Amino acid sequence: MAADHAALSAALLRAFDKGKGDFKVVVVPDQGQGQERTERMEFQVVSAVLSEWSEVFGAMLSHEMAEKSSRTLEIRGFSVEAVESFLRFMHSGKLEASPGIIIEVAALADKYGIPALQELCAREAEALLMPRNACEILAAASRVGALSARMRAMDIIHHNAKEALR
């Protein structure tokens, strides 16, 4: 059977970019956590895509929950950039984000039960961790409670303080 996964990925991502979804994800970032953007942001997503990636989303959208009836989910405590990267991944299968954002995406993947994305984030964060971005990773890991990433970043900073603290 012939398949063109890249074309499918591109089509789903175009739908996401154009806001052609049947479900709204609203990001309500916490104020004062050093996040680049602090405004409320909304994303239209394809609920079936979210449900296929995550049993948590599947349950939320198939049982009598507030999110099902309102067709809206509010996400708090994460940056707009992290939630956007998280949703883009689910619509495209591609993760494109800075190291600090990858740590937040990993926490979102944990919260919503997407182990494949958690593993991808862990590999990417480890590969990208270096003295010049260790402080960014430390800040993100501290913000979302990612203990292992926090400890690894602190170790890099400790052993490479001169470069890491420029």
C-alpha positions as CSV (number, residue, x, y, z in Angstrom):
1,M,0.0,0.0,0.0
2,A,1.4,3.4,-0.9
3,A,1.4,6.2,1.7
4,D,2.5,9.7,1.8
5,H,2.9,10.5,5.5
6,A,4.6,13.9,4.8
7,A,1.6,15.0,2.7
8,L,-0.8,14.0,5.5
9,S,1.2,15.7,8.1
10,A,1.4,18.9,6.0
11,A,-2.4,18.8,5.4
12,L,-3.2,18.5,9.1
13,L,-0.7,21.3,10.0
14,R,-2.3,23.6,7.4
15,A,-5.7,22.9,9.0
16,F,-4.2,23.8,12.4
17,D,-2.5,26.9,11.0
18,K,-5.8,28.1,9.4
19,G,-7.8,27.5,12.6
20,K,-10.0,24.8,11.0
21,G,-10.8,22.8,14.0
22,D,-13.9,21.7,16.0
23,F,-12.4,22.2,19.4
24,K,-10.8,25.2,21.1
25,V,-7.7,25.1,23.4
26,V,-7.3,28.3,25.4
27,V,-3.9,29.1,27.0
28,V,-4.1,31.1,30.1
29,P,-0.5,31.7,31.1
30,D,0.4,32.4,34.7
31,Q,1.5,36.0,35.2
32,G,5.0,36.8,36.3
33,Q,6.8,33.6,35.5
34,G,9.2,35.2,33.0
35,Q,7.3,33.9,30.0
36,E,7.8,35.8,26.8
37,R,4.0,36.2,26.1
38,T,1.5,36.6,28.9
39,E,-1.7,37.2,26.9
40,R,-4.5,34.6,26.6
41,M,-4.3,32.7,23.3
42,E,-6.7,30.4,21.5
43,F,-6.1,27.6,19.1
44,Q,-8.7,25.8,17.0
45,V,-7.7,22.1,16.9
46,V,-9.1,18.9,15.4
47,S,-10.6,17.0,18.4
48,A,-10.3,13.6,16.7
49,V,-6.5,14.2,16.3
50,L,-6.1,15.0,20.0
51,S,-8.2,12.0,21.0
52,E,-6.1,9.6,19.0
53,W,-2.9,10.9,20.6
54,S,-4.2,10.9,24.1
55,E,-6.6,8.8,26.2
56,V,-7.0,11.9,28.4
57,F,-8.3,14.0,25.6
58,G,-10.3,11.0,24.3
59,A,-12.1,10.7,27.7
60,M,-12.5,14.4,28.0
61,L,-14.2,14.6,24.6
62,S,-16.3,11.5,24.8
63,H,-17.7,11.6,28.4
64,E,-20.0,14.1,29.9
65,M,-17.4,16.6,30.9
66,A,-17.4,20.4,30.7
67,E,-14.9,20.4,27.9
68,K,-17.1,18.2,25.7
69,S,-20.1,20.5,26.1
70,S,-18.2,23.7,25.7
71,R,-15.8,22.4,23.1
72,T,-13.1,24.3,25.0
73,L,-10.2,23.4,27.1
74,E,-8.3,25.9,29.2
75,I,-4.6,25.1,29.9
76,R,-3.0,27.0,32.7
77,G,0.6,27.1,33.9
78,F,2.3,26.7,30.5
79,S,3.6,29.2,28.1
80,V,1.7,30.0,24.9
81,E,4.8,28.8,22.9
82,A,4.8,25.4,24.7
83,V,1.1,24.8,24.1
84,E,1.4,25.8,20.5
85,S,4.4,23.4,20.0
86,F,2.5,20.7,21.8
87,L,-0.6,21.1,19.5
88,R,1.5,21.5,16.4
89,F,3.2,18.2,17.2
90,M,-0.1,16.4,17.5
91,H,-1.2,17.8,14.1
92,S,2.1,17.2,12.3
93,G,4.2,14.7,14.2
94,K,7.1,17.3,14.3
95,L,8.5,19.0,17.3
96,E,10.2,22.3,16.6
97,A,11.0,24.3,19.7
98,S,13.8,25.8,21.8
99,P,15.3,23.7,24.6
100,G,13.3,25.4,27.3
101,I,10.0,25.0,25.5
102,I,10.8,21.3,24.9
103,I,10.9,20.9,28.7
104,E,7.4,22.4,28.9
105,V,6.1,20.3,26.1
106,A,7.4,17.2,27.9
107,A,5.4,18.3,31.0
108,L,2.3,18.8,28.8
109,A,2.9,15.3,27.3
110,D,3.0,13.9,30.8
111,K,-0.1,15.7,31.9
112,Y,-2.1,14.6,28.9
113,G,-0.6,11.1,28.7
114,I,1.4,11.1,25.4
115,P,4.4,8.9,26.2
116,A,5.8,9.0,22.6
117,L,6.0,12.8,22.9
118,Q,7.5,12.6,26.4
119,E,10.3,10.3,25.0
120,L,10.9,12.5,22.0
121,C,11.2,15.5,24.3
122,A,13.6,13.8,26.6
123,R,15.9,12.8,23.7
124,E,15.8,16.3,22.2
125,A,16.4,18.0,25.5
126,E,19.3,15.8,26.3
127,A,20.8,16.3,22.8
128,L,20.3,20.1,23.0
129,L,21.5,20.7,26.5
130,M,24.8,22.6,26.6
131,P,26.3,25.3,28.7
132,R,24.9,28.2,26.6
133,N,21.3,27.1,27.1
134,A,21.5,25.3,30.5
135,C,20.0,28.4,32.3
136,E,17.0,28.4,29.9
137,I,16.4,24.7,30.5
138,L,16.9,25.1,34.3
139,A,14.3,27.9,34.4
140,A,11.7,25.9,32.3
141,A,12.4,22.7,34.3
142,S,11.9,24.6,37.6
143,R,8.7,26.2,36.4
144,V,7.0,22.9,35.4
145,G,8.6,20.6,38.0
146,A,10.8,18.6,35.7
147,L,13.2,17.3,38.3
148,S,15.6,15.3,36.1
149,A,15.9,18.0,33.5
150,R,16.5,20.5,36.4
151,M,19.2,18.4,37.9
152,R,20.9,17.8,34.6
153,A,20.9,21.6,33.8
154,M,22.3,22.4,37.2
155,D,25.1,19.9,36.7
156,I,26.0,21.4,33.4
157,I,25.9,24.9,34.9
158,H,28.0,23.8,37.9
159,H,30.7,22.2,35.7
160,N,30.7,25.0,33.0
161,A,29.8,28.0,35.1
162,K,31.9,30.5,33.1
163,E,30.2,29.6,29.8
164,A,26.8,28.9,31.2
165,L,26.5,32.2,33.1
166,R,27.5,34.6,30.3
